[in-house]
Amino acid sequence: MNFSYDIAASYRDNFDQGPRLESPAELPHPAPVEFLGQTVNSRIGIAAGLLPNFKWISGYAARGWDLLTYKTVRSVARECYPVPNWVFVDADAGEGPVYATDNLPDDPSAISSAVCFGMPSMEPAFWREDIARAKESLAKGQQLIVSVVASPEADWSTAQVADDYAQCAAWAAEAGADVVEANYSCPNVCSAEGQVYMDVDLAKSVTQTVRSGIGDSRLLLKIGVFPDTDLQRSFLRAVADAADGITL
């Protein structure tokens, strides 16, 4: 099997070379549909993990994916974790450990993998210009979603975390993002930005601050698994008046 991301190479190598894609094979579009109040060719999309820059966005857009999420960006540059960042694994339905493997099944839909990038980011001067290029590469009926996250220091207040999210969101919207996705969940970092959705008060403050910074732009919130339904309900009620949707 051929994979567009070279898992044997570094994140930066993949970032620079772009996706390894064969000749375009566009996806069928029976009829336009609605997404967050806008008309799109389809609701077929790619989440943020695979699309770190313009080269990746434009490559998949040309092949018919219509909802394309630019990999999470920050207000400061952040290096990727050391390789390996992406491995194929033997996985079952249990909760035990999984193990890296090179023995892949013939059916691509049966492949399981694990990733650990640590939410790397180029500096804002780069990604703001690159997002604009990515937006320009899209065809009619395609949407660019941009994922953003804060980069808090250990002594930051809630307001500072919220302001950092909002700054990145505003820059993304200015650069051409059709939708901003505030990343509230990443299991691969140990700092506060990786578990925002678990703190209802923090999530509410961040969401309202981001909303005030992006005006009428659509806002999605990326969250993880809640330990109980009470916390889930509390979170949803806290953000319902400011967010347009949830990314799971």
JOJOGI-V42910 format. One record per pair of residues at least 24 apart in sequence whose ideal C-beta (glycine too) atoms are under 6 Angstrom apart, sorted by sequence separation. I is the first residue (numbers start at 0). GAP is how many residues later the second one is. D is the distance in Angstrom with one decimal. If there is no record, write none. Layout:
BEGIN
i->(I/I)
gap->(GAP/GAP)
d->(D/D)
END
This chain:
BEGIN
i->(41/47/147/218/40/87/88/218/219/220/221/39/145/196/217/86/219/181/85/118/84/145/210/84/202/206/143/143/144/145/146/148/179/199/203/207/80/142/199/206/144/146/206/14/17/18/25/26/79/80/179/183/184/20/23/25/183/184/199/23/178/179/180/181/182/183/184/18/79/151/78/134/164/168/172/178/180/77/77/127/131/149/161/165/169/130/131/148/157/161/165/168/169/172/130/164/168/76/71/73/127/157/161/165/72/72/69/180/118/10/117/118/117/115/9/10/71/72/73/75/53/60/65/66/67/68/69/74/52/56/60/71/73/68/6/53/57/53/60/74/74/74/47/40/39/39/71/35/35)
gap->(24/24/24/24/25/25/25/25/25/25/25/26/26/26/26/27/27/28/29/30/31/31/31/32/32/32/33/34/34/34/34/34/34/34/34/34/35/35/35/35/36/36/36/37/37/37/37/37/37/37/37/37/37/38/38/38/38/38/38/39/39/39/39/39/39/39/39/40/40/40/41/41/41/41/41/41/41/42/43/43/43/43/43/43/43/44/44/44/44/44/44/44/44/44/45/45/45/46/47/47/47/47/47/47/48/54/61/66/67/69/70/70/71/72/73/74/75/75/75/75/76/76/76/76/76/76/76/76/77/77/77/77/77/78/79/79/79/80/81/89/92/93/99/100/101/103/111/182/208)
d->(4.8/5.6/5.6/5.1/4.6/5.1/5.2/5.3/4.9/5.6/4.1/5.2/3.9/4.1/4.8/5.7/5.0/5.5/4.9/5.9/5.9/3.9/4.1/5.1/6.0/4.5/5.6/5.2/4.3/5.9/4.4/4.3/5.6/4.9/4.0/5.2/5.8/4.2/5.4/4.6/5.3/5.1/5.7/5.2/3.4/5.3/6.0/3.4/5.4/4.1/5.8/5.6/5.8/5.3/5.5/4.0/5.8/5.1/5.1/5.0/4.2/5.5/4.3/5.3/4.8/5.4/3.6/4.6/3.8/5.0/5.9/3.4/5.1/4.7/4.6/6.0/5.6/5.2/4.7/5.3/4.8/4.9/4.9/4.6/4.3/3.9/5.2/5.1/5.6/4.5/4.9/5.6/6.0/4.6/6.0/5.3/5.1/4.3/5.1/3.9/4.8/5.3/3.8/3.8/4.9/4.7/6.0/5.9/5.5/3.9/5.3/5.9/5.8/4.9/5.6/5.5/4.1/5.8/5.9/5.1/5.0/5.9/4.7/5.5/5.8/4.2/4.5/5.8/5.3/4.0/5.2/5.1/4.7/5.8/4.5/4.4/3.7/4.4/5.6/5.4/5.6/5.4/4.2/3.6/5.3/5.8/5.0/4.6/5.5)
END
